[in-house]
Structures are given as structure tokens and as C-alpha cells.
Amino acid sequence: MWTTNTYEDTINIYKSYVEQKMGEVDLESSLRDILMRIEILKRDFTKRQSNIVLFIYTFSIKIYKEKALIPNMQDFELCGVNKSKIKSELEKLEEMNVLDWDRGSQEFRLKDPQDWNAPHHYGYNENRLQELLKINIADEEGIIL
């Protein structure tokens, strides 16, 4: 019951916002969203780093914003990163050129993935990624490759 209520509450919070924003969303925003998700999957982030990046992504790019406002370090516990670990993890992500952290306003911006210094994981293969993307787009459009 709790999970159902939480899910429904989340839908209610986002529904009108997303409906409003969908009229304003342009091709560039949609492409940025897709490219950011692909880049996150390619990188050899630790589990904490992945959670942080996805957390910031959820409250910025995913809702068509440039930056995420995360007022308290303790808020990162919502993505599973303890408040005693968050500062050092954020600093590592800054060093890898993955994000900008405005300590005064507590705003976080994910940088252009082309500038990230985060390594790709061992299984990353650009050619296969492109093939898989084409296969799935063709599948959606009913095209046989």
C-alpha cells in the first residue's frame, strides 16, 4: 500500500508539470536527454557516483532544467549516499569534470559528457552501442534490418 501511495503521489506531483513542459520541449532537449542517459551507461562510475549522477539528472535534465537544486547534503541519502560520504564523492565527480557544484546555492549541473574525464567501463563498445540503437529505432518503426 505504501509503495502504491508513493508512486501515485509522484505521478501527481509531476503530471501537470510534465504536461506543461512537453509543449515547450524542443528537439535539442530531447536529444540531450537521450545522449546523457547513454553517456551515464558508458561510464565506469562507482555505485555511489552513478546514484549521484542519476539523482542530479532526475532533478535537472529529466525535468528540462539546467541545474538541480539540492538544498541539503542529507538530501543525497534519498539516492542511497550517506551524508558523511557525499562531499568527497561530489568532489571526485568535479575532478572528473562530470559536474559543477555551486556550494553557495547548492545547485548542481551535469557538464557536457564530451568533457567528462570519467573512464568508460570495460564492456563499452561504441560500434555495438550504435548498432543496438539502430536496431531499437528500427523495431519501433517496424523496419526490418
Buried (B, 14 or more C-beta within 10 A) or exposed (E): EEEEEEEEEEEEEEEEEBEEBEEEEEEEEEEBBEBBBEBBEBBEBEEBBBBBBBBBBEBBBBEBEEBBEBEEBEBBEEBEBEEEBBEEBBEBBBEBBBBEBEEEEBBBBBBEBEEBEBEBEEEEEEEEEEEEEEEEEEEEEEEEE
